[in-house]
Amino acid sequence: MYIFKLFLKFIKWLLIVFFCSTILAVIAYRFVPVYITPLMVIRSVSHVGTDKSIFWRHEWKSLDKISKHLPVAVMASEDQRFLLHHGFDFDAIQKAVKHNRSHSSKRGASTISQQTAKNVFLWPGRSWVRKGLETYFTFMIELFWSKQRIMEVYLNSIEMGESIYGAEAVAKEHFGKSADVLTRDECALIAATLPNPLVFDSSRPTDYMLRRRRQIEQQMRFMPSFPKAGESYDPSTSQGGIYRQKR
């Protein structure tokens, strides 16, 4: 009986430490640039003993120093309802479940918020434990961060090529320029690689990638420009949404 009570006490304090530390981490990353993620470390460790680089290329850039086309391109490609949902796109989840029941090729429904939570706080994988933690961290960043901050961290932390992380690194490595001057079609091409950036290379686009880029550019025509700091998205207009100053 004593051992059982001791075990319960241990679990209680473990949960207290977990929640306190994760809440503090989420709040800190609301303001502090994310210079390193678990995936960067995992990839580098896996390259030890191979001919691949154990060093990653990454340079943090604030959202206002990244091309205005890139947030629109990744929304068009990855999460068209990003400005509308609160971390989880239940319509996309239902469609993915329906598709996966009748097709051998599986379709995911992860939002940009979910991908950001996974990239910053977790490890790659498909276990139920990791998925549960992803749900928790997605809820937390949607609670404490703005949409602008989520997009900023996403564009700085996502894998965009072999040992390449973030918009500034891929812009310099693949296009020889800074992220703030990426063109519309270059941003669409980068977005076209995101399903699998280790297979699709934006510096050497295949015919499939070029077709995918055109599809993304077409979708971008129907996407709103990304709201600036201090603005919120209002989809109530017939033009598909306007921005209003937050009060």
C-alpha positions in Angstrom: 0.0 0.0 0.0 2.8 2.4 0.9 4.6 1.6 -2.4 1.4 2.3 -4.3 0.9 5.7 -2.6 4.6 6.5 -3.3 4.0 5.6 -7.0 1.0 7.9 -7.2 2.9 10.7 -5.6 5.7 10.2 -8.1 3.2 10.3 -11.0 1.6 13.4 -9.6 4.9 15.3 -9.4 5.9 14.0 -12.8 2.8 15.4 -14.4 3.3 18.7 -12.5 6.8 19.0 -13.8 5.7 18.1 -17.3 2.9 20.6 -17.5 4.9 23.4 -15.9 8.0 22.9 -18.1 6.0 22.6 -21.3 3.9 25.6 -20.6 7.0 27.6 -19.9 8.7 26.3 -23.1 5.7 27.3 -25.2 5.5 30.8 -23.7 9.3 31.3 -24.1 9.1 30.3 -27.8 6.4 32.9 -28.3 9.2 35.5 -28.0 12.5 33.6 -28.4 13.8 32.5 -31.9 13.9 28.7 -32.4 17.5 28.0 -33.4 17.4 24.3 -32.9 14.8 21.6 -33.0 14.8 17.8 -32.1 14.7 16.9 -35.9 17.9 18.9 -36.6 19.7 16.9 -33.9 18.2 13.6 -34.9 19.1 14.0 -38.6 22.7 15.1 -37.7 23.2 12.1 -35.4 21.8 9.7 -38.1 24.5 11.1 -40.5 27.4 10.2 -38.3 29.5 7.6 -40.1 28.0 8.4 -43.5 29.0 10.7 -46.3 26.2 13.1 -45.4 26.8 16.4 -43.6 26.4 16.3 -39.8 25.9 20.0 -39.8 22.6 21.7 -40.6 22.1 25.0 -42.5 19.7 27.2 -40.6 19.3 31.0 -40.1 16.5 32.5 -38.2 14.6 35.3 -40.0 11.6 37.2 -38.7 8.4 36.9 -40.7 8.7 40.5 -42.1 12.1 39.5 -43.6 10.6 36.5 -45.5 8.9 36.9 -48.9 5.2 37.7 -48.5 4.5 35.0 -51.1 5.9 32.1 -49.0 3.2 32.1 -46.3 0.6 32.1 -49.0 2.3 29.3 -50.9 2.6 27.0 -47.9 -1.0 27.7 -47.0 -2.1 26.9 -50.5 -0.1 23.7 -50.5 -0.3 22.5 -46.9 -3.2 24.1 -45.0 -5.7 26.3 -46.9 -7.8 26.8 -43.7 -4.9 27.8 -41.5 -6.3 31.3 -40.8 -9.7 29.9 -40.0 -9.1 26.8 -37.8 -7.8 26.6 -34.2 -5.1 24.1 -34.8 -7.1 21.2 -36.2 -8.9 21.1 -39.5 -11.7 18.6 -38.8 -13.1 18.9 -42.4 -9.7 17.8 -43.7 -9.5 15.0 -41.1 -12.9 13.6 -42.2 -11.9 13.7 -45.9 -8.6 12.0 -45.1 -10.4 9.2 -43.1 -12.8 8.7 -46.0 -10.0 8.6 -48.6 -7.8 6.2 -46.6 -10.7 3.7 -46.2 -10.9 3.2 -49.9 -7.4 4.0 -51.2 -4.0 2.3 -50.7 -2.2 5.6 -50.8 -2.8 7.3 -47.4 -3.6 11.0 -47.1 -2.7 13.1 -44.1 -4.5 16.0 -42.6 -1.9 17.7 -40.4 -2.3 21.5 -40.2 0.6 24.0 -40.2 0.0 24.3 -36.5 0.4 20.6 -35.9 3.5 20.5 -38.1 5.0 23.4 -36.1 4.2 21.7 -32.8 5.9 18.5 -34.0 8.9 20.2 -35.5 9.7 22.3 -32.4 8.8 20.1 -29.5 8.8 16.5 -30.7 10.4 13.8 -32.7 9.4 12.3 -36.1 7.3 9.1 -36.0 3.7 7.8 -36.0 3.2 6.4 -32.5 0.1 7.1 -30.5 2.2 8.7 -27.8 3.8 11.1 -30.2 0.4 11.9 -31.8 -1.1 12.6 -28.4 1.8 14.9 -27.5 1.4 16.6 -30.9 -2.2 17.3 -30.1 -1.3 18.7 -26.7 1.4 21.0 -28.1 -0.8 22.1 -31.0 -3.5 23.2 -28.5 -0.8 25.1 -26.5 0.7 27.0 -29.3 -2.7 28.0 -30.7 -3.6 29.2 -27.2 -0.4 31.2 -26.5 0.9 32.2 -30.0 -0.6 34.3 -32.7 -1.1 32.9 -36.2 1.7 35.2 -37.3 4.0 33.6 -34.7 3.0 30.0 -35.7 3.8 30.8 -39.3 7.0 32.5 -38.5 8.3 29.5 -36.5 7.0 27.1 -39.1 8.9 28.9 -41.9 12.0 28.9 -39.8 12.0 25.4 -38.5 10.6 23.2 -41.3 12.9 20.8 -43.2 13.3 22.1 -46.7 16.1 19.9 -48.0 19.0 17.7 -47.0 20.3 19.4 -43.8 18.4 22.6 -44.8 15.9 24.1 -42.3 13.9 27.2 -42.8 13.2 29.8 -45.5 16.5 31.7 -45.3 18.6 28.6 -45.6 16.8 27.1 -48.6 16.7 30.6 -50.3 20.5 30.9 -50.0 21.3 27.2 -50.8 18.9 26.7 -53.7 18.3 30.2 -55.2 21.4 32.2 -54.2 19.4 34.9 -52.5 17.9 36.0 -49.2 14.4 34.8 -48.3 12.9 38.3 -48.4 13.4 38.5 -52.2 12.1 35.1 -53.2 9.7 35.4 -56.1 6.2 34.0 -56.2 7.1 31.1 -58.4 10.2 30.3 -56.2 8.0 30.2 -53.1 5.5 27.9 -54.9 8.3 25.6 -55.9 9.6 25.5 -52.3 6.0 24.7 -51.1 5.9 21.9 -53.7 8.8 20.1 -51.9 7.2 20.1 -48.4 5.5 16.7 -48.6 8.9 15.1 -48.8 11.8 17.6 -48.9 14.4 14.8 -48.8 13.0 13.5 -52.1 11.9 16.7 -53.9 14.7 19.2 -54.4 13.7 22.8 -55.2 17.1 23.5 -56.8 16.5 20.6 -59.3 12.8 20.4 -60.0 11.3 17.4 -61.7 8.4 17.6 -64.2 6.1 16.5 -61.3 7.4 19.4 -59.2 6.9 21.9 -61.9 3.3 20.7 -62.4 2.8 20.8 -58.6 4.2 24.4 -58.6 1.7 25.5 -61.2 -1.1 23.9 -59.2 0.0 25.8 -56.1 0.3 29.1 -57.9 -3.2 28.6 -59.2 -4.5 28.0 -55.6 -2.5 31.0 -54.4 -4.8 33.2 -56.5 -7.7 32.3 -54.2 -5.7 32.7 -51.0 -5.6 36.0 -49.0 -2.3 37.7 -48.4 -1.0 36.8 -45.0 -2.0 39.2 -42.2 0.7 41.5 -40.8 1.5 41.8 -37.1 -1.5 43.4 -35.3 -4.0 42.3 -37.9 -6.5 39.5 -37.8 -8.3 37.7 -40.6 -12.0 38.4 -41.2 -13.5 36.0 -43.8 -16.9 37.6 -43.8 -16.5 39.6 -47.0 -17.5 38.3 -50.4 -13.9 38.8 -51.6 -12.8 36.0 -49.4 -11.7 37.9 -46.3 -10.1 41.2 -45.2 -7.8 42.1 -42.4 -8.9 44.2 -39.4 -6.7 45.8 -36.8 -6.8 43.9 -33.5 -8.3 45.8 -30.6 
